[in-house]
Amino acid sequence: LQNSLLITGASQLLTLRGRGPRRGKALSNLGIVKDGALLVRDGLIAAVGPRAKIEALPEAKTAEKMDLVGRVVLPGFVDSHTHLIHAASRAEEYELKIAGASYEEIARKGGGILNSVKKLRAATSEELEKRALTALKQFAACGTTTVEAKSGYGLSVESELKILFLHSELQGKQPLEIVSTFLGAHVVPEEFRARGAERYISVVLEPLLREVGKSRLAEFCDVFCDRGAFTLAQTRQILEEGKRHGLTPRVHAEQLTRTGATQLAAKLGAASCDHLEQVNTSDIAVLAKSNTVATLLPGCDFHLGLKQFAPARKLIEAGAIVALATDYNPGTSPTLSMPMILSLACTQLRMTPAQAITAATINAAYALRREKRIGSLEVGKLADLAVFEVADYREIPYYFGVNTCWMTMKRGVVVHAANKTTIQPA
Ligand SMILES: [Zn+2]
């Protein structure tokens, strides 16, 4: 029985070796092997290194062969922040934003997240699943192999559980790994606005978190802590109750205003705090000392036309674990392209291409607490990889708005091929 695949011909093989998340200068070290090769067996990486060494292995002689003819290979991207399940785009709000309406003005008029909630509640599970499956194919086509997915457009017991159930259904219906996060505390839904946030929070705390914990439909609990969403005290209450149900916290923090959510996240041992456009120096210092990942979402600022991006360089210099994600969602970041996020990270956050790649692979894997299985190309890890039609990794973010991903592999299986006739899958 032959289950081995020998991959050769990588002009640069970006291993990201040396497990665990990276801080400071280590973000720049991609562990590049020139003319590298990989041996894949049963979905795992069996060997990795210089071509001559890997080709000399007895197993390599009988393995199936794949020649990349000078392309670049790196670990599949880990997109650690998405709102995968939603019913429709919000293209109608796009024009309002361009005309000058702010995100919050649109939200006050019933647009924004509540607009998506209305659409999601009206959609069937089949419709939602179909849209998500289409999106997941596009994620794969951009080199992404693991996708975190948040609920949060249901905001009722029934609709939130419907979304979380879809996350687990999707796991079995397509090849990418879905990491499920409960975001029942996204905003207060319309029907609770007159009654007050506390009444809705009691729904999140009691029937919802109890059910999510019991059913294990989510691993993480997230809260949108901001003006127009939830206060710091409410955020703490929800995340602490989530922890009691076995859910690891993560937070939407300091996006529109500084609330103190970052320091709360660190205190609670959150896996990540995401956005961070408004962090101050004391927040940065706290993050630098913590294991809470600073996940930056430049697609959001780009789409909203905002000028203030998160202080990526300061975070890296201070020693925080910086990650990048798409924040794929219909209102503020309608992209599922990690290469586009890398381009924005380079031009807007002033990260180098190497730092951006580290942030989108091993550090993002750590943000999902999966750094031992994915995020780097090392023996024993999943054979999750992305091959780009470039000879130098810096060209991945350099070419912006075009997709140079040539092939994506998940657990050793080709899940995207730009040119099917030239790729011989395992
Ligand atoms: Zn988000």
Residues whose N, C-alpha, C, O or C-beta is under 5 A from the ligand:
A	BS01	ZN	D327
